[in-house]
Amino acid sequence: MSNHRILLDHGSGGRQSSNLIAEMMLPAFDNPILAGMEDGAVFEMGGSRFAFSTDTYVVDPIFFPGGSIGDLAVNGTVNDIAMCGAEPQYISAGLIIEEGFAMADLRAVLADMGRAAKNAGVQVVTGDTKVVSRGAADKIFINTSGIGLIGPGIHISAANARPGDQILLSGSIADHGVTILSKRSGFSFDAPISSDSAPLNRMVAQMLRACPDVHVLRDPTRGGVGTTLNEIASSSGTGIRIYEDRIPVKQSVSGLCELLGLDPLYVANEGKLLAFVDSRHAGAVLSAMRADPYGTDAVIIGEVVADHPGRVVMETGIGGRRIVDMLSGEQLPRIC
Amino acid sequence: MSNHRILLDHGSGGRQSSNLIAEMMLPAFDNPILAGMEDGAVFEMGGSRFAFSTDTYVVDPIFFPGGSIGDLAVNGTVNDIAMCGAEPQYISAGLIIEEGFAMADLRAVLADMGRAAKNAGVQVVTGDTKVVSRGAADKIFINTSGIGLIGPGIHISAANARPGDQILLSGSIADHGVTILSKRSGFSFDAPISSDSAPLNRMVAQMLRACPDVHVLRDPTRGGVGTTLNEIASSSGTGIRIYEDRIPVKQSVSGLCELLGLDPLYVANEGKLLAFVDSRHAGAVLSAMRADPYGTDAVIIGEVVADHPGRVVMETGIGGRRIVDMLSGEQLPRIC
């Protein structure tokens, strides 16, 4: 690593994050489960298979249209576990609170966490609270970790993408990131925008019921759809082709992105997933997605190809082709 | 809760922490596992029993004699799982790093985590890194969560203390807290003091082999031995009697405590445990503790009585009696 200090980019979820993990985390913790680099760890214990995942939330502002750091923290970990093909069941909550934080805000954040847990059907069973002096943290940071059971016959991994797979996306992209940014910059617009923060575990359960042989599941959070597809192309050694005009972006969101110079492909989502499924099963899985309240706008956005292994190529609306690289540089800090 | 803002006291591990949990966390997350208020959550999944625990580390300074935030973060969660009678196996790491943090320090912290994991026999299998801008966090905060399997016949709980139980302590108290404070205040002493940060899972495994019917296990971290004993007295509805002259405190540590006006009974430990065992088995369990490198100085410091339920009473060195209350107010912020 050429630089000597941690930069905001190292937390972007893009290329610098990926380098940090590869060069510093993997060697320090050297084990094959971590090296899999999935959304969660998958292992066997006591004769069953589990997914275990952790995520820390530092979003700023902590309250925003469509959610708060509280429900984001629960939904995020619920989704990471679901993306391993597991049914999330138990969650932990580790809070770092800045001295002077308003008790009423804490109460609101905890209430959001409680509601989100109930909504997702998980229980927050263990926790920890640290308080640091004024200025040593910004308001509140929340870590959630969680565990879920993986049913027999389910083997989800970014490495499992295969040429011929259809790529399914559960709905419109970039809602969360654009909402946070517009709230932070104090912009006010006529068109209502709000975070898509949502639990995806019930949708995943229905998708796996429709087809246990789903190859890949990922929620495109930090780094967006563009970065996530690159991770999958890289893990599986396949090529990915997507079609720009099939990717749903709300008009208000797309307008804001243009205004702010953001590419929606790299903006964070908090209630969307990507699924890679053999074309024979794509219809059944798509139907299962559309039957879920968080997947009504699900679409097929592309396919896996044998060409250009490790690369993501997008056919643009005007008939051209563009290489979609990983996010390089921090588009939006403290987005989750 | 009478005050409207979060105070440092709310993170002390003492009375204010306890009120915060009872008044805000338990109602928000309303479930019987959390309500047990043990060091970790215990539940059944896929036919086996597990312990699941989380802890966030915000210690300042991050490097200190005897350890760093890195090994503290691993040992702390390993110990919380072990205190549920489980064998810790898998750990997560959630990092919050301040922009500008030295890459060399991160490397050192990760190396300490890796070594600590190896030493404890656990694997760090999943992680997350967030970077916040300068001034939004102080250097680095680490959350670890972890999971372990509980063997058949093991039922450890603070509620299980019974009159007649002997109270075993694995070694000298207050080393960690006093080390952090002295490092932070820049004091320099002739007598070497260092943190007791250590994994206790192997000791616990040997203790449970000697006697599967250990009633209570707790590591007296924030709030110290005094607060932990109060929690046990309160959970079990029993009285606790301890003897001041049996509680080991290193001379250097005791001298520093006197100088700084600290009561060692309330100072944090990071490599010590308290065990409550029926008197018939106390000898065997004590032998198992002493056979472990982290328990060579283990002693019996008191017993559970039917008198004064919910209260901890200490017979002092000069023949008097003193009520040992919970820690009230933050003795030492950011101690772990």
Chai-1 contact restraints between the chains, C-beta under 6 A:
chainA,res_idxA,chainB,res_idxB,connection_type,confidence,min_distance_angstrom,max_distance_angstrom,comment,restraint_id
A,H4,B,M103,contact,1.0,0.0,6.0,A-B,restraint_1
A,R5,B,G100,contact,1.0,0.0,6.0,A-B,restraint_2
A,I6,B,I97,contact,1.0,0.0,6.0,A-B,restraint_3
A,I6,B,F101,contact,1.0,0.0,6.0,A-B,restraint_4
A,I6,B,V131,contact,1.0,0.0,6.0,A-B,restraint_5
A,L8,B,E99,contact,1.0,0.0,6.0,A-B,restraint_6
A,L8,B,V131,contact,1.0,0.0,6.0,A-B,restraint_7
A,H10,B,V131,contact,1.0,0.0,6.0,A-B,restraint_8
A,G11,B,T129,contact,1.0,0.0,6.0,A-B,restraint_9
A,G11,B,K130,contact,1.0,0.0,6.0,A-B,restraint_10
A,G11,B,V131,contact,1.0,0.0,6.0,A-B,restraint_11
A,M24,B,L110,contact,1.0,0.0,6.0,A-B,restraint_12
A,A28,B,L110,contact,1.0,0.0,6.0,A-B,restraint_13
A,A28,B,A111,contact,1.0,0.0,6.0,A-B,restraint_14
A,A28,B,G114,contact,1.0,0.0,6.0,A-B,restraint_15
A,F29,B,G114,contact,1.0,0.0,6.0,A-B,restraint_16
A,F29,B,V124,contact,1.0,0.0,6.0,A-B,restraint_17
A,N31,B,Q123,contact,1.0,0.0,6.0,A-B,restraint_18
A,I33,B,V125,contact,1.0,0.0,6.0,A-B,restraint_19
A,L34,B,V125,contact,1.0,0.0,6.0,A-B,restraint_20
A,G40,B,T126,contact,1.0,0.0,6.0,A-B,restraint_21
A,A41,B,V125,contact,1.0,0.0,6.0,A-B,restraint_22
A,A41,B,T126,contact,1.0,0.0,6.0,A-B,restraint_23
A,M45,B,L149,contact,1.0,0.0,6.0,A-B,restraint_24
A,G46,B,S48,contact,1.0,0.0,6.0,A-B,restraint_25
A,G46,B,L149,contact,1.0,0.0,6.0,A-B,restraint_26
A,S48,B,G46,contact,1.0,0.0,6.0,A-B,restraint_27
A,F52,B,Y90,contact,1.0,0.0,6.0,A-B,restraint_28
A,F52,B,T126,contact,1.0,0.0,6.0,A-B,restraint_29
A,S53,B,T126,contact,1.0,0.0,6.0,A-B,restraint_30
A,T54,B,S92,contact,1.0,0.0,6.0,A-B,restraint_31
A,T54,B,G94,contact,1.0,0.0,6.0,A-B,restraint_32
A,T54,B,T126,contact,1.0,0.0,6.0,A-B,restraint_33
A,T54,B,D128,contact,1.0,0.0,6.0,A-B,restraint_34
A,T54,B,S145,contact,1.0,0.0,6.0,A-B,restraint_35
A,D55,B,D128,contact,1.0,0.0,6.0,A-B,restraint_36
A,T56,B,G94,contact,1.0,0.0,6.0,A-B,restraint_37
A,T56,B,I96,contact,1.0,0.0,6.0,A-B,restraint_38
A,T56,B,D128,contact,1.0,0.0,6.0,A-B,restraint_39
A,T56,B,K130,contact,1.0,0.0,6.0,A-B,restraint_40
A,V58,B,K130,contact,1.0,0.0,6.0,A-B,restraint_41
A,V58,B,V132,contact,1.0,0.0,6.0,A-B,restraint_42
A,Y90,B,F52,contact,1.0,0.0,6.0,A-B,restraint_43
A,S92,B,T54,contact,1.0,0.0,6.0,A-B,restraint_44
A,S92,B,S145,contact,1.0,0.0,6.0,A-B,restraint_45
A,G94,B,T54,contact,1.0,0.0,6.0,A-B,restraint_46
A,G94,B,T56,contact,1.0,0.0,6.0,A-B,restraint_47
A,G94,B,N143,contact,1.0,0.0,6.0,A-B,restraint_48
A,I96,B,T56,contact,1.0,0.0,6.0,A-B,restraint_49
A,I96,B,F141,contact,1.0,0.0,6.0,A-B,restraint_50
A,I97,B,I6,contact,1.0,0.0,6.0,A-B,restraint_51
A,E99,B,L8,contact,1.0,0.0,6.0,A-B,restraint_52
A,G100,B,R5,contact,1.0,0.0,6.0,A-B,restraint_53
A,F101,B,I6,contact,1.0,0.0,6.0,A-B,restraint_54
A,M103,B,H4,contact,1.0,0.0,6.0,A-B,restraint_55
A,L110,B,M24,contact,1.0,0.0,6.0,A-B,restraint_56
A,L110,B,A28,contact,1.0,0.0,6.0,A-B,restraint_57
A,A111,B,A28,contact,1.0,0.0,6.0,A-B,restraint_58
A,G114,B,A28,contact,1.0,0.0,6.0,A-B,restraint_59
A,G114,B,F29,contact,1.0,0.0,6.0,A-B,restraint_60
A,Q123,B,N31,contact,1.0,0.0,6.0,A-B,restraint_61
A,V124,B,F29,contact,1.0,0.0,6.0,A-B,restraint_62
A,V125,B,I33,contact,1.0,0.0,6.0,A-B,restraint_63
A,V125,B,L34,contact,1.0,0.0,6.0,A-B,restraint_64
A,V125,B,A41,contact,1.0,0.0,6.0,A-B,restraint_65
A,T126,B,G40,contact,1.0,0.0,6.0,A-B,restraint_66
A,T126,B,A41,contact,1.0,0.0,6.0,A-B,restraint_67
A,T126,B,F52,contact,1.0,0.0,6.0,A-B,restraint_68
A,T126,B,S53,contact,1.0,0.0,6.0,A-B,restraint_69
A,T126,B,T54,contact,1.0,0.0,6.0,A-B,restraint_70
A,G127,B,M25,contact,1.0,0.0,6.0,A-B,restraint_71
A,D128,B,T54,contact,1.0,0.0,6.0,A-B,restraint_72
A,D128,B,D55,contact,1.0,0.0,6.0,A-B,restraint_73
A,D128,B,T56,contact,1.0,0.0,6.0,A-B,restraint_74
A,T129,B,G11,contact,1.0,0.0,6.0,A-B,restraint_75
A,K130,B,G11,contact,1.0,0.0,6.0,A-B,restraint_76
A,K130,B,T56,contact,1.0,0.0,6.0,A-B,restraint_77
A,K130,B,V58,contact,1.0,0.0,6.0,A-B,restraint_78
A,V131,B,I6,contact,1.0,0.0,6.0,A-B,restraint_79
A,V131,B,L8,contact,1.0,0.0,6.0,A-B,restraint_80
A,V131,B,H10,contact,1.0,0.0,6.0,A-B,restraint_81
A,V131,B,G11,contact,1.0,0.0,6.0,A-B,restraint_82
A,V132,B,V58,contact,1.0,0.0,6.0,A-B,restraint_83
A,A136,B,D138,contact,1.0,0.0,6.0,A-B,restraint_84
A,A137,B,A137,contact,1.0,0.0,6.0,A-B,restraint_85
A,D138,B,A136,contact,1.0,0.0,6.0,A-B,restraint_86
A,F141,B,I96,contact,1.0,0.0,6.0,A-B,restraint_87
A,N143,B,G94,contact,1.0,0.0,6.0,A-B,restraint_88
A,N143,B,N143,contact,1.0,0.0,6.0,A-B,restraint_89
A,S145,B,T54,contact,1.0,0.0,6.0,A-B,restraint_90
A,S145,B,S92,contact,1.0,0.0,6.0,A-B,restraint_91
A,S145,B,S145,contact,1.0,0.0,6.0,A-B,restraint_92
A,L149,B,M45,contact,1.0,0.0,6.0,A-B,restraint_93
A,L149,B,G46,contact,1.0,0.0,6.0,A-B,restraint_94
